């Protein structure tokens, strides 16, 4: 998983989304939606 995070266009946003799954019980769909929302913010 680490390599995929660091090779993404927005590694910080990807780490935040994975954190939501691990620590806040987000579903993958919810985390993907969250990822897209924070990527849009810049």
mmCIF file as Biopython writes it, N, C-alpha, C and O atoms, coordinates in Angstrom:
data_model
#
loop_
_atom_site.group_PDB
_atom_site.id
_atom_site.type_symbol
_atom_site.label_atom_id
_atom_site.label_alt_id
_atom_site.label_comp_id
_atom_site.label_asym_id
_atom_site.label_entity_id
_atom_site.label_seq_id
_atom_site.pdbx_PDB_ins_code
_atom_site.Cartn_x
_atom_site.Cartn_y
_atom_site.Cartn_z
_atom_site.occupancy
_atom_site.B_iso_or_equiv
_atom_site.auth_seq_id
_atom_site.auth_asym_id
_atom_site.pdbx_PDB_model_num
ATOM 1   N N  . UNK A ? 1  ? 0.827   -1.187 0.000  1.0 0.0 1  A 1 
ATOM 2   C CA . UNK A ? 1  ? 0.000   0.000  0.000  1.0 0.0 1  A 1 
ATOM 3   C C  . UNK A ? 1  ? 0.871   1.250  0.000  1.0 0.0 1  A 1 
ATOM 4   O O  . UNK A ? 1  ? 0.499   2.234  -0.640 1.0 0.0 1  A 1 
ATOM 5   N N  . UNK A ? 2  ? 1.991   1.261  0.674  1.0 0.0 2  A 1 
ATOM 6   C CA . UNK A ? 2  ? 2.814   2.452  0.775  1.0 0.0 2  A 1 
ATOM 7   C C  . UNK A ? 2  ? 3.261   2.998  -0.561 1.0 0.0 2  A 1 
ATOM 8   O O  . UNK A ? 2  ? 3.166   4.201  -0.805 1.0 0.0 2  A 1 
ATOM 9   N N  . UNK A ? 3  ? 3.749   2.124  -1.436 1.0 0.0 3  A 1 
ATOM 10  C CA . UNK A ? 3  ? 4.216   2.568  -2.749 1.0 0.0 3  A 1 
ATOM 11  C C  . UNK A ? 3  ? 3.090   3.214  -3.524 1.0 0.0 3  A 1 
ATOM 12  O O  . UNK A ? 3  ? 3.307   4.220  -4.201 1.0 0.0 3  A 1 
ATOM 13  N N  . UNK A ? 4  ? 1.916   2.672  -3.444 1.0 0.0 4  A 1 
ATOM 14  C CA . UNK A ? 4  ? 0.774   3.225  -4.175 1.0 0.0 4  A 1 
ATOM 15  C C  . UNK A ? 4  ? 0.378   4.597  -3.634 1.0 0.0 4  A 1 
ATOM 16  O O  . UNK A ? 4  ? -0.058  5.464  -4.392 1.0 0.0 4  A 1 
ATOM 17  N N  . UNK A ? 5  ? 0.525   4.790  -2.354 1.0 0.0 5  A 1 
ATOM 18  C CA . UNK A ? 5  ? 0.223   6.102  -1.771 1.0 0.0 5  A 1 
ATOM 19  C C  . UNK A ? 5  ? 1.214   7.135  -2.276 1.0 0.0 5  A 1 
ATOM 20  O O  . UNK A ? 5  ? 0.824   8.208  -2.737 1.0 0.0 5  A 1 
ATOM 21  N N  . UNK A ? 6  ? 2.489   6.812  -2.191 1.0 0.0 6  A 1 
ATOM 22  C CA . UNK A ? 6  ? 3.517   7.798  -2.537 1.0 0.0 6  A 1 
ATOM 23  C C  . UNK A ? 6  ? 3.629   8.040  -4.032 1.0 0.0 6  A 1 
ATOM 24  O O  . UNK A ? 6  ? 4.189   9.055  -4.448 1.0 0.0 6  A 1 
ATOM 25  N N  . UNK A ? 7  ? 3.108   7.131  -4.852 1.0 0.0 7  A 1 
ATOM 26  C CA . UNK A ? 7  ? 3.116   7.335  -6.294 1.0 0.0 7  A 1 
ATOM 27  C C  . UNK A ? 7  ? 1.848   8.022  -6.793 1.0 0.0 7  A 1 
ATOM 28  O O  . UNK A ? 7  ? 1.744   8.338  -7.978 1.0 0.0 7  A 1 
ATOM 29  N N  . UNK A ? 8  ? 0.899   8.252  -5.917 1.0 0.0 8  A 1 
ATOM 30  C CA . UNK A ? 8  ? -0.328  8.915  -6.337 1.0 0.0 8  A 1 
ATOM 31  C C  . UNK A ? 8  ? -0.042  10.388 -6.613 1.0 0.0 8  A 1 
ATOM 32  O O  . UNK A ? 8  ? 0.987   10.920 -6.197 1.0 0.0 8  A 1 
ATOM 33  N N  . UNK A ? 9  ? -0.956  11.034 -7.314 1.0 0.0 9  A 1 
ATOM 34  C CA . UNK A ? 9  ? -0.799  12.464 -7.617 1.0 0.0 9  A 1 
ATOM 35  C C  . UNK A ? 9  ? -0.859  13.317 -6.358 1.0 0.0 9  A 1 
ATOM 36  O O  . UNK A ? 9  ? -0.228  14.371 -6.283 1.0 0.0 9  A 1 
ATOM 37  N N  . UNK A ? 10 ? -1.612  12.860 -5.380 1.0 0.0 10 A 1 
ATOM 38  C CA . UNK A ? 10 ? -1.776  13.601 -4.127 1.0 0.0 10 A 1 
ATOM 39  C C  . UNK A ? 10 ? -1.564  12.659 -2.940 1.0 0.0 10 A 1 
ATOM 40  O O  . UNK A ? 10 ? -2.533  12.187 -2.346 1.0 0.0 10 A 1 
ATOM 41  N N  . UNK A ? 11 ? -0.313  12.386 -2.592 1.0 0.0 11 A 1 
ATOM 42  C CA . UNK A ? 11 ? -0.049  11.414 -1.527 1.0 0.0 11 A 1 
ATOM 43  C C  . UNK A ? 11 ? -0.613  11.814 -0.162 1.0 0.0 11 A 1 
ATOM 44  O O  . UNK A ? 11 ? -1.070  10.954 0.592  1.0 0.0 11 A 1 
ATOM 45  N N  . UNK A ? 12 ? -0.585  13.097 0.159  1.0 0.0 12 A 1 
ATOM 46  C CA . UNK A ? 12 ? -1.125  13.514 1.451  1.0 0.0 12 A 1 
ATOM 47  C C  . UNK A ? 12 ? -2.628  13.252 1.523  1.0 0.0 12 A 1 
ATOM 48  O O  . UNK A ? 12 ? -3.122  12.745 2.530  1.0 0.0 12 A 1 
ATOM 49  N N  . UNK A ? 13 ? -3.344  13.587 0.478  1.0 0.0 13 A 1 
ATOM 50  C CA . UNK A ? 13 ? -4.780  13.338 0.449  1.0 0.0 13 A 1 
ATOM 51  C C  . UNK A ? 13 ? -5.069  11.841 0.523  1.0 0.0 13 A 1 
ATOM 52  O O  . UNK A ? 13 ? -6.008  11.422 1.200  1.0 0.0 13 A 1 
ATOM 53  N N  . UNK A ? 14 ? -4.267  11.039 -0.170 1.0 0.0 14 A 1 
ATOM 54  C CA . UNK A ? 14 ? -4.459  9.580  -0.138 1.0 0.0 14 A 1 
ATOM 55  C C  . UNK A ? 14 ? -4.222  9.037  1.267  1.0 0.0 14 A 1 
ATOM 56  O O  . UNK A ? 14 ? -4.969  8.172  1.723  1.0 0.0 14 A 1 
ATOM 57  N N  . UNK A ? 15 ? -3.204  9.524  1.954  1.0 0.0 15 A 1 
ATOM 58  C CA . UNK A ? 15 ? -2.950  9.072  3.325  1.0 0.0 15 A 1 
ATOM 59  C C  . UNK A ? 15 ? -4.094  9.462  4.253  1.0 0.0 15 A 1 
ATOM 60  O O  . UNK A ? 15 ? -4.469  8.692  5.138  1.0 0.0 15 A 1 
ATOM 61  N N  . UNK A ? 16 ? -4.647  10.651 4.054  1.0 0.0 16 A 1 
ATOM 62  C CA . UNK A ? 16 ? -5.787  11.077 4.870  1.0 0.0 16 A 1 
ATOM 63  C C  . UNK A ? 16 ? -6.997  10.180 4.633  1.0 0.0 16 A 1 
ATOM 64  O O  . UNK A ? 16 ? -7.716  9.852  5.576  1.0 0.0 16 A 1 
ATOM 65  N N  . UNK A ? 17 ? -7.227  9.782  3.391  1.0 0.0 17 A 1 
ATOM 66  C CA . UNK A ? 17 ? -8.362  8.910  3.080  1.0 0.0 17 A 1 
ATOM 67  C C  . UNK A ? 17 ? -8.173  7.526  3.689  1.0 0.0 17 A 1 
ATOM 68  O O  . UNK A ? 17 ? -9.119  6.951  4.226  1.0 0.0 17 A 1 
ATOM 69  N N  . UNK A ? 18 ? -6.958  6.988  3.611  1.0 0.0 18 A 1 
ATOM 70  C CA . UNK A ? 18 ? -6.679  5.681  4.223  1.0 0.0 18 A 1 
ATOM 71  C C  . UNK A ? 18 ? -6.842  5.780  5.739  1.0 0.0 18 A 1 
ATOM 72  O O  . UNK A ? 18 ? -7.352  4.854  6.371  1.0 0.0 18 A 1 
ATOM 73  N N  . UNK A ? 19 ? -6.421  6.878  6.310  1.0 0.0 19 A 1 
ATOM 74  C CA . UNK A ? 19 ? -6.591  7.094  7.741  1.0 0.0 19 A 1 
ATOM 75  C C  . UNK A ? 19 ? -8.067  7.046  8.139  1.0 0.0 19 A 1 
ATOM 76  O O  . UNK A ? 19 ? -8.416  6.501  9.186  1.0 0.0 19 A 1 
ATOM 77  N N  . UNK A ? 20 ? -8.924  7.615  7.304  1.0 0.0 20 A 1 
ATOM 78  C CA . UNK A ? 20 ? -10.368 7.595  7.589  1.0 0.0 20 A 1 
ATOM 79  C C  . UNK A ? 20 ? -10.894 6.163  7.638  1.0 0.0 20 A 1 
ATOM 80  O O  . UNK A ? 20 ? -11.740 5.837  8.471  1.0 0.0 20 A 1 
ATOM 81  N N  . UNK A ? 21 ? -10.398 5.316  6.753  1.0 0.0 21 A 1 
ATOM 82  C CA . UNK A ? 21 ? -10.833 3.912  6.745  1.0 0.0 21 A 1 
ATOM 83  C C  . UNK A ? 21 ? -10.350 3.201  8.002  1.0 0.0 21 A 1 
ATOM 84  O O  . UNK A ? 21 ? -11.118 2.502  8.662  1.0 0.0 21 A 1 
ATOM 85  N N  . UNK A ? 22 ? -9.086  3.381  8.325  1.0 0.0 22 A 1 
ATOM 86  C CA . UNK A ? 22 ? -8.480  2.645  9.432  1.0 0.0 22 A 1 
ATOM 87  C C  . UNK A ? 22 ? -8.981  3.128  10.796 1.0 0.0 22 A 1 
ATOM 88  O O  . UNK A ? 22 ? -9.292  2.317  11.667 1.0 0.0 22 A 1 
ATOM 89  N N  . UNK A ? 23 ? -9.057  4.438  10.977 1.0 0.0 23 A 1 
ATOM 90  C CA . UNK A ? 23 ? -9.331  4.964  12.311 1.0 0.0 23 A 1 
ATOM 91  C C  . UNK A ? 23 ? -10.752 5.478  12.524 1.0 0.0 23 A 1 
ATOM 92  O O  . UNK A ? 23 ? -11.188 5.625  13.666 1.0 0.0 23 A 1 
ATOM 93  N N  . UNK A ? 24 ? -11.477 5.754  11.445 1.0 0.0 24 A 1 
ATOM 94  C CA . UNK A ? 24 ? -12.815 6.313  11.603 1.0 0.0 24 A 1 
ATOM 95  C C  . UNK A ? 24 ? -13.900 5.457  10.968 1.0 0.0 24 A 1 
ATOM 96  O O  . UNK A ? 24 ? -15.042 5.892  10.823 1.0 0.0 24 A 1 
ATOM 97  N N  . UNK A ? 25 ? -13.536 4.240  10.592 1.0 0.0 25 A 1 
ATOM 98  C CA . UNK A ? 25 ? -14.486 3.251  10.067 1.0 0.0 25 A 1 
ATOM 99  C C  . UNK A ? 25 ? -15.247 3.706  8.832  1.0 0.0 25 A 1 
ATOM 100 O O  . UNK A ? 25 ? -16.401 3.325  8.635  1.0 0.0 25 A 1 
ATOM 101 N N  . UNK A ? 26 ? -14.600 4.525  7.996  1.0 0.0 26 A 1 
ATOM 102 C CA . UNK A ? 26 ? -15.209 4.892  6.715  1.0 0.0 26 A 1 
ATOM 103 C C  . UNK A ? 26 ? -15.252 3.669  5.819  1.0 0.0 26 A 1 
ATOM 104 O O  . UNK A ? 26 ? -14.369 2.814  5.892  1.0 0.0 26 A 1 
ATOM 105 N N  . UNK A ? 27 ? -16.257 3.579  4.986  1.0 0.0 27 A 1 
ATOM 106 C CA . UNK A ? 27 ? -16.272 2.545  3.956  1.0 0.0 27 A 1 
ATOM 107 C C  . UNK A ? 27 ? -15.342 3.002  2.833  1.0 0.0 27 A 1 
ATOM 108 O O  . UNK A ? 27 ? -15.017 4.187  2.752  1.0 0.0 27 A 1 
ATOM 109 N N  . UNK A ? 28 ? -14.910 2.091  1.972  1.0 0.0 28 A 1 
ATOM 110 C CA . UNK A ? 28 ? -14.083 2.524  0.836  1.0 0.0 28 A 1 
ATOM 111 C C  . UNK A ? 28 ? -14.768 3.589  -0.026 1.0 0.0 28 A 1 
ATOM 112 O O  . UNK A ? 28 ? -14.108 4.508  -0.512 1.0 0.0 28 A 1 
ATOM 113 N N  . UNK A ? 29 ? -16.066 3.473  -0.217 1.0 0.0 29 A 1 
ATOM 114 C CA . UNK A ? 29 ? -16.794 4.469  -1.015 1.0 0.0 29 A 1 
ATOM 115 C C  . UNK A ? 29 ? -16.774 5.832  -0.329 1.0 0.0 29 A 1 
ATOM 116 O O  . UNK A ? 29 ? -16.588 6.856  -0.987 1.0 0.0 29 A 1 
ATOM 117 N N  . UNK A ? 30 ? -16.964 5.850  0.984  1.0 0.0 30 A 1 
ATOM 118 C CA . UNK A ? 30 ? -16.925 7.109  1.728  1.0 0.0 30 A 1 
ATOM 119 C C  . UNK A ? 30 ? -15.524 7.723  1.677  1.0 0.0 30 A 1 
ATOM 120 O O  . UNK A ? 30 ? -15.380 8.936  1.525  1.0 0.0 30 A 1 
ATOM 121 N N  . UNK A ? 31 ? -14.508 6.893  1.805  1.0 0.0 31 A 1 
ATOM 122 C CA . UNK A ? 31 ? -13.135 7.386  1.760  1.0 0.0 31 A 1 
ATOM 123 C C  . UNK A ? 31 ? -12.795 7.927  0.378  1.0 0.0 31 A 1 
ATOM 124 O O  . UNK A ? 31 ? -12.084 8.925  0.261  1.0 0.0 31 A 1 
ATOM 125 N N  . UNK A ? 32 ? -13.295 7.282  -0.666 1.0 0.0 32 A 1 
ATOM 126 C CA . UNK A ? 32 ? -13.058 7.759  -2.026 1.0 0.0 32 A 1 
ATOM 127 C C  . UNK A ? 32 ? -13.730 9.113  -2.235 1.0 0.0 32 A 1 
ATOM 128 O O  . UNK A ? 32 ? -13.152 10.008 -2.852 1.0 0.0 32 A 1 
ATOM 129 N N  . UNK A ? 33 ? -14.938 9.259  -1.726 1.0 0.0 33 A 1 
ATOM 130 C CA . UNK A ? 33 ? -15.645 10.534 -1.815 1.0 0.0 33 A 1 
ATOM 131 C C  . UNK A ? 33 ? -14.877 11.619 -1.043 1.0 0.0 33 A 1 
ATOM 132 O O  . UNK A ? 33 ? -14.732 12.746 -1.517 1.0 0.0 33 A 1 
ATOM 133 N N  . UNK A ? 34 ? -14.394 11.263 0.141  1.0 0.0 34 A 1 
ATOM 134 C CA . UNK A ? 34 ? -13.587 12.194 0.938  1.0 0.0 34 A 1 
ATOM 135 C C  . UNK A ? 34 ? -12.316 12.575 0.193  1.0 0.0 34 A 1 
ATOM 136 O O  . UNK A ? 34 ? -11.950 13.750 0.149  1.0 0.0 34 A 1 
ATOM 137 N N  . UNK A ? 35 ? -11.640 11.593 -0.390 1.0 0.0 35 A 1 
ATOM 138 C CA . UNK A ? 35 ? -10.428 11.848 -1.164 1.0 0.0 35 A 1 
ATOM 139 C C  . UNK A ? 35 ? -10.688 12.835 -2.288 1.0 0.0 35 A 1 
ATOM 140 O O  . UNK A ? 35 ? -9.924  13.782 -2.477 1.0 0.0 35 A 1 
ATOM 141 N N  . UNK A ? 36 ? -11.754 12.621 -3.029 1.0 0.0 36 A 1 
ATOM 142 C CA . UNK A ? 36 ? -12.078 13.517 -4.131 1.0 0.0 36 A 1 
ATOM 143 C C  . UNK A ? 36 ? -12.423 14.926 -3.639 1.0 0.0 36 A 1 
ATOM 144 O O  . UNK A ? 36 ? -12.127 15.911 -4.315 1.0 0.0 36 A 1 
ATOM 145 N N  . UNK A ? 37 ? -13.038 15.019 -2.479 1.0 0.0 37 A 1 
ATOM 146 C CA . UNK A ? 37 ? -13.394 16.346 -1.962 1.0 0.0 37 A 1 
ATOM 147 C C  . UNK A ? 37 ? -12.162 17.118 -1.511 1.0 0.0 37 A 1 
ATOM 148 O O  . UNK A ? 37 ? -12.095 18.331 -1.709 1.0 0.0 37 A 1 
ATOM 149 N N  . UNK A ? 38 ? -11.183 16.444 -0.908 1.0 0.0 38 A 1 
ATOM 150 C CA . UNK A ? 38 ? -10.003 17.187 -0.470 1.0 0.0 38 A 1 
ATOM 151 C C  . UNK A ? 38 ? -9.021  17.417 -1.612 1.0 0.0 38 A 1 
ATOM 152 O O  . UNK A ? 38 ? -8.223  18.353 -1.554 1.0 0.0 38 A 1 
ATOM 153 N N  . UNK A ? 39 ? -9.064  16.576 -2.657 1.0 0.0 39 A 1 
ATOM 154 C CA . UNK A ? 39 ? -8.249  16.838 -3.831 1.0 0.0 39 A 1 
ATOM 155 C C  . UNK A ? 39 ? -8.746  18.084 -4.545 1.0 0.0 39 A 1 
ATOM 156 O O  . UNK A ? 39 ? -7.949  18.834 -5.110 1.0 0.0 39 A 1 
ATOM 157 N N  . UNK A ? 40 ? -10.042 18.311 -4.526 1.0 0.0 40 A 1 
ATOM 158 C CA . UNK A ? 40 ? -10.636 19.472 -5.197 1.0 0.0 40 A 1 
ATOM 159 C C  . UNK A ? 40 ? -10.262 20.765 -4.473 1.0 0.0 40 A 1 
ATOM 160 O O  . UNK A ? 40 ? -10.176 21.826 -5.092 1.0 0.0 40 A 1 
ATOM 161 N N  . UNK A ? 41 ? -10.043 20.671 -3.170 1.0 0.0 41 A 1 
ATOM 162 C CA . UNK A ? 41 ? -9.687  21.858 -2.389 1.0 0.0 41 A 1 
ATOM 163 C C  . UNK A ? 41 ? -8.269  22.340 -2.716 1.0 0.0 41 A 1 
ATOM 164 O O  . UNK A ? 41 ? -7.934  23.506 -2.504 1.0 0.0 41 A 1 
ATOM 165 N N  . UNK A ? 42 ? -7.458  21.439 -3.228 1.0 0.0 42 A 1 
ATOM 166 C CA . UNK A ? 42 ? -6.110  21.827 -3.596 1.0 0.0 42 A 1 
ATOM 167 C C  . UNK A ? 42 ? -5.134  21.242 -2.690 1.0 0.0 42 A 1 
ATOM 168 O O  . UNK A ? 42 ? -3.933  21.463 -2.848 1.0 0.0 42 A 1 
#
